[in-house]
């Protein structure tokens, strides 16, 4: 999609830090203590995120009154904040990691965090949640204390007795009840289960790696004013990328045709650091080169044919392409009325900064080669490995199957199991009330295939092999000689069978390749020697299990991981995978 719908305002994470105070302390003493904690927490957060690039807004706390504080027994003030993460959802977990770090450092603080989807910490642990915990009753129950995940049990809510049932568990709790529990009940009563703690620890362990990797430096070709601006005020880069990515087509075309704020006459090179999400948003968008850039020799290679055939090694083209898109984003930002995290209008700020750059001398910046962007292109094998990790044992254990033979054997066993399940299902008798598993019936595959071919079941002897059934010297043939009417019927059936062999129905069956006595596919030489005895392809016996599994796998693949008839049917039969 060339012009995506803006959704960044929907991705906001909210957080609160509640302080334990002496109930005898007056409001002035509480304010002084909460201010001290604010400075300490903000300093800790800035130290922990040194060098990290936030995609949209950073972690920030303010002193706010506790809502309905007249009903709360404890602190009347709290630390609270919100961070808009835009399209970089992983930034939410950086916030959670910071809150865990803060509560580990200060044991008199309890943290609560949620986003527009609700208690997203529970979403991460969805497979191992307690039976009673639902979206309707989860508000104010989930919190971080001393760096650990806690969930207030239903017995501690407003219906407050031990041993509550399902009906009582449906009721939520209030903020006042949660604060009362935090500071007046032992921590052990609410500590989350081992499975939830393990999932949370594993998720937060990935944050440090994400913070290290979430930056991408690009040597960009920029107009002189734009180069100076991004060097002096790097925080403008994210806002410019957002302005470009969510641009309105007509307004963008009009502004970028003029380039009043950032004329393209004077061009230089400078390194610009993006988050990976920012870089991907610029790199993957199609954008027709505006006329001011077409007149510049530095951007002359930017045309549709070059961009469509560009490779990651073509760094000159990437430098010009990213630089042009960033410059257009800055131009659009200067005309916008969007606000920064402090509520200031970006357009006004940009105009103030540019007023100091009325005359920009020709200057150069120290540059380094652009970072490798191979991370942007996921190999299918890597995707498969990632999906296996995500699906392994509810996320608790990651299977490590490196032996191809074990994989093949395991897959064959699963297929054999499925075939056996269908065979067992077909051999059970069904009454009015369903399948009767007490009495079994014999499913004669040969007789069924004979009926499908239009032959009489009496023509076949169960003791005969498939070769006898289809061979030229069978007993059935000798009996046909004794009865001319049967021979006439046989001739008619042969003609009908020859016509059906060319039909779509006959071609829909899959027949395995012919096998040599040693178990290998027969060679052309052997086929030539046996040409006299060769049997028509349409007359070869069908492998029922082979066709069954082939059709099941084809249907399963067409579901593309979604629910469908095959998964429903296997689920009803009790197959678990």
N, C-alpha and C positions, 0 to 999 in steps of 0.2 A: 504494500500500500504506500503510495507516494506521499500522501498527506494524512497521517494518522490522527485520530481524534484525541485531544488532550485528556489524559486520565491521571496526570501526576498528582492533582489535588486530592484524589481519592486514596492515595497511598500515603497515609499519615500514621505514624506510630506515636502513641501517647504514653506518658509515664509519670508516676508519682513516687516520691520518697517520703515516708512518714517517720517522724522522729519520736523516740521514747523520751518523755520528760517527766520530771517530778510533778505530780498532780498539785503539789502545794505551790509550785512556781507561778508567779504572776505573768501577765501577758508580756510585760517588758522583758523579763528574764527569758521567756520563750523566744521572743523575737531576736534577742542577742545571740542565743544559742543556735537558732536556725540560720542566722546570717553567717555564723562561723562555719556551720556545716556546708552552707552554700559555697563559700569560697574554697573550702577544702575539697569538696566533690568536683567543682568545676576545674580546679587545678589538677586533680587526679585524672579527670577525663581528658584534658588537653595533653597531659604527659603521656597517657596511654595511647593516644591517637596521633602522636607526632609523626608527620610524614604521610598520614592517611588522607586520601581525597574523598570527601563526601560528595555523593552525586548531586544532591540538591541542597539540603539543609544539614547543619551539623547538630551534634548533641548539645543541648543548652537547657539549663535549669533556672527557675525563678522562684521566689518566695510567693506563695499564694495562700489565701485562707482555706481551711478545710471546709468543704461544702457541708452544710447542716452541722456546723461545729458545735452548736448548742446542745446537740444530742450525743456528742462524743466525749468520752472520759479520757482525756489525754491532751496532746498538743493541739493547739488551735490553728497552727500554721503548718504548712508542708512545702516541700520542694516539688515542683511540677514543671513539665515541659512537653513539647511535641516536636517531632522531626518529620518533615516531608521528604520521603525517600524517592519520589518520582518512579522511574522505571527500574531502579536498582533495589529490588526487594531485599537483597542480601544485606543492605544497610540496616534493616530492622534488627538483624541478629548482631550487628556491631553495637547497637543500642542495648540489647539484652546483655551482651558480654560486658559492657561498661557498667550496667546496673549490678551484675553479679560481682564485678570487681569492687564496686563501691560498698556493697553490703558485706563483702569479705573484709574490707578495711575497717568499716565502722559497724560494729555489732548493735548499735542503737538505732539503725536505720532499717526499714523494711520497704521493699520496692514492689510496685505493681506496674504492669505494662500490658497494653492492648493496642489493637489497630482497628481499622474500619471493618475488619472481618470478625472482631471480637477478641476472645482469648486465644491468640494465635499460638501461644505456647502449648495449649492443649491440642491444637490441630497437628502439631509436630508429633504428639504422643497419642494420636487418635486410636491406634491399634491396641494400646495397652491401658486405656483409661478405665477407672472403676465403673462398675455397671450403673451406678446411680448418677454419674456426672453427665449432664446434658448442657446444651447451649442455653437453655432456659434458666438453669439454676447455677451457672458457673460464675456470674458476676461477683467480684470481690472475694472469690474463694481462692484464687491462684495468686501467689506472691513469692518473692525471693527474700530469703533471710539467711544471713551468714553464708551467702554464696550458694545456697541449696534451694531447690524447688519445693514449695509447700502447697498443699491443697487442704483447705478447711473442710473437715468431714461433715456430713449432714447432721450428725448428732450434736454439732456445736452451733447450729443455726437458731433461727427465731423460734423453732419448735423444739428446741434444745434438750431432749432427753436421749439417753443411750438407747440403741436398739430400734431406731426408727425404720419404718418400712418404706416401700416404694412410693407410697402416696406422700409421705412427709418429705422424702428426698427430693420431690419435685419443687419444693419451695426454695427460693433464693434467699440471700442474706443482704443486709444493708451495709453501707460503708461503716457506720457506727459499730455494728456487730463485728465486722472484720477487724477494726482497730482494737476493740475490746479483746478479741481473741488473740491478736498478735502479741499484746503486751501482758496478758494475764493468764495465759495457758502455756503449758510446757511445749517446747518446739517439737518434741517427739510425737505429739498427737496429730500433727499435720504434715509430717515429712512425707513426700511423695514416695510411691513404691519404687522398688529397685529398677524395674523396667523403664519407668518414666525418667528416673535419674540417669540411667545409662544412655537413653536416647538424647536427653538434654545435654549431657556432658559431651557426647559424640558430636552433636551439632555445634556446640560452642568451641570445640577444639578446632573446627574448620575455620573459625573466624580469623585467627591469627594469620593463617595462610592466605585467606582472602584479602586481608588488609595489606599484606606484603605484595600480592600479585595485582591488586586493583589499581594499577597505574600504567599508562602507555605513553611514552614520549615520541613525538613526531616532529621531524624537521619540516617546518611549514614555510611556504612562500607567502608572505604577508605584505600588505601595504605598510609603509613606515609607521603611521599612526597606530595601526592595529598591533604591530609588533611591540611598540613601546608600551601600549596599554596593557597587553597581556603579561608583559614582564613586570610592570609596576603593580598591577592589580590582578593576580592570577584567579581570584574568586569570580571574575567576570566570565571566565571560560565556560563554566557550567550553565550560566544563564544564557549565554550566546548560543550554545548548542541546543538548549531547550527552545529558544526563540526560532532557530532554524528548523528544528525537527517538527515543531508544531505550528509552522507558519501557515498563514492563510494565502492560498495561491495567488490571487489577484493582487493583494497588497504587497506580497513578496516580490512579484514581478515588477511592480511599479517602483518600489524602493530600490531594488537591486539594479534597475536600469540607470539610476541616477548616481548612486553611491556618493551622496553628499558628505556624509560624515567621514568616510574612509576612501578617498580617491585612490585610484590604482596606478597613478603615474609613477610614484616613487615606491619601489618594491625592494624588500630585503628578506633575509632568511633568519628564522629564530626557532628554537625548540619550544614546543608547547606540550605540557603534560596534561593528559586527559585521564579520566577513569576509563576502564575498559568499556563500560556501557556507553559513555559519551563517544568514544572512538567508533564503536560499532554503529551508533546512530548516524554519524557522519559518513562513514565509509560505505555503508550498505544502501544509502539513499541515492536514487537517480535524480540528477539536477542538471538542467540545461544551463550551459555557461552564459551568464549575462554579457551583454555587449561590452561594457567597460573592461571586462577581463579578456574578451576576445582580442581587443586591441593591444594587449600587453604581450610581449614576447615570452615572458615567464609562464604565461598560461595558455600559450598558443596550441599546445598539444592536447588541451582539454576539449575533446569533441566526442561524439557518440561512439565512433569506431574505436578510438583509442581506449576509452573507458570500458567498453565491453570486452576488449581483449587484454586488459591490464592484468598483470600478475603481481604477486606479493614482492617479487624481486625488482619490479619497476618503481624504485623509490622516488625517482624524479617526478613521475606522474602522480604518485600518491601524495608527495609533498605539495604539489600545486593544487590537487583536488581538495585535500583537507584544508589547506590554507584558504582557498576560495570559499568553501562552505562556511568556515569559521568567520571569515570577514563578512560574508552576507548575514550570518547570525548576529554579529555585532551591529551591523547596520539596522537590522530589524529590531534589535533590542533597544537601540537609541530612540526608536519611534514608538515603543510599546509603553503600556501603563502597568505592567506587572510589578509586583513588589518583591523586595528581598526578604530575608528572614526577619529583619528588624522592622519591616513595614514601610521602608523607603522605596520610592518609585525608581525603577532601574533606569528609565529614560532620563530622569533628572540627574541621577548620579553620573551617568555616562557623559552627559553634556558638561557637567562640572569638571570631570577629569579631562575631557578633551580641550577645555578652555585653556589648559596649561600647555597644550601641544599645538599652538597656532602655527608655529614654524618648527618643523622637525628636520634637523640636518641629516644629510646622508650618513647613515651609521650602520655598523655591522655588529652582530651579536655572536658570542662563541657558540658554536653548534656541534652537535654529535650526531652520528647516524641514527635514523629512526629505529625504534624497537621492532623486533620481529612480531608480525601479527598472525602467525600460524595458529595461535590459540583461537582465532576467530572461526576457523574451519575445523569442524569436528569430524574425525575419521569414523566410518561406520563401526569399526572394531572398538573404538573408544566409547562410542555410544552404547554398544551392547554391554560393555563392561560396566558402564555407569548404571544402566538399567538393572543389571544383576545385583549390583551393590544396593540399589534403592529397594529392590524387591526381596532381598535376602532375609528370611526369618523375621519378618516384621521390622526390619531395619536394625536388629540387634546383633546379628552375626552375618558376616560377608562370606559366602561360599567361595572357596578357592579351588576351582577345578582346572588344573593345568594339564591333565593327562587326557589327550584326545581319545585314547582307547576307552577310558572310563566313561567319557561323555557318550561315545558311540554305543557302548554296552548299556548304559543307563537309558539312552533313548530307545534302543531296541526293546528293552524290558518294559518300558512304558507303553510302547505300541502294542506289544504282545498282550499286556494287561488290558488295554482297551478292546482289542479283538476278542479276548476271552470274555470280557464283560458283555459284549454284544451277543456272543454265542450263548452264554448262560441265559441272557434275557430271552433269546429266541427259543430256547429249549424248555422254558417254564410255561405251564398252562395258565390260562387266564380265565377267571370266573367273573361273575357279575361284580363282585367286590374287589376285583383286581387280580394281580398275578398270584397264583397258588404255587407256593414253593415246595409243597409236600410231594406232589406227584410230578414226575418229569416225563417229557415226551422225547421221542427221537426225531430229530430234524434231518430228513434225507435230502442232502444237497443234490445228489444225482437225480432223484426223482423231480425235484423242483426245477432243475435245469432242463430236464426232459420236457416238462410242461411248458417252460418258456420257449422251447424250440418247437412246440406243437406236437411232440411225440407222446405216445401212450406210456404211462408209467409201467405197465405190465411188460413192455418190451425190454425192461432192464432187470437184471438180476443183481441184488445187493452184493453178492459175493464176487462179482466180476470187477476187474480193474477198469480205470478210465480208458486205457488203451483198448480193452476188449469192447467197451461200449462204442467207441468211435472207429474201431478197426474194420477192415474189409471182411475178415473171416469170422465174424461174431456169430453166435448161435441165432441171434435175431435175424440175420441175413438168411441163414439156412431155413429158418421157419417161414420167412417171406416167400421162399421158392415154392413151398407147399400150398400156399394160399394166394392165388392170382389177385384176389381183391386187395389183399394186404400189400402186394407188390405195386399195384396201381396207386394205393394210398401213399406208399413210400415214395414213389416217383413224384407224386404231386407235392408231397412235403419237401422233397429235395429241391424242387423248383421254387417253392415258396421260401425255403431257407436261403437259396442263392440270391433271391431278391432282397430278403431282409439283411443279408450280409453287407449290402451296399447302403443300407439305411443309416440314419443318424443314431438310432438306438444301438445298433451293433457296434458302431464306432465309438460309442460313449464308454464302452468297457475297456479297461486297461489290461493288457496281457503281458506278463513278465517275459523278458528276453529268453530265448531257448538256451538251455544249459548243457554243457558237455558232461560225460560221465564223471569227470574230475571235479565238477562243480563250477567250471568257468564258462563264460559265454563261448558258444561254438564259433569256430573260425570259418572264414569263407571257404577254405579248402574242404572242411568237413561237410559244409552245407552243399558243396558241389557234388561230393561223393554220394550224399544221401538225397540227391535231388529226386530220384525215382520214388523214394518213400516219403517225400515231403508232403505234409498235410496242409491244407488250406489254412491261412491265418485265422479265418473266421470260425474254423472248426476246432481250433485248439481249445482244450478245457480251460475254464475260467478259474482263477484263484480268488475265491470269495473274500478271504481276509485281505488280500492285496488290494482288491477294488474297494473294499469297505474303508480301509485305512487311507487309501489315496484320496477318496472323496471327502473323508473327515478332515484330513489335513488341508485340502484345498479350501473347504468351507471355513475352517478355523483361520486360515491365512486371510481370507476375505473379510473377516470380522475386524482385522487391524487392531486387535487388543481390546475391542469392546465386547459387550455382552451380545450373545447371538444364539442361534439354534443349537450349535454343537456344544457350547459350554453349558447351556441349559440342560441338554439331554444327558451329557456326561455327569453333570451335577445331580440329576435325578437318579442316576444309576449308582451314585456314591463315589464317583471318581474324584479324588482330591489331588491337586498338584500345587 
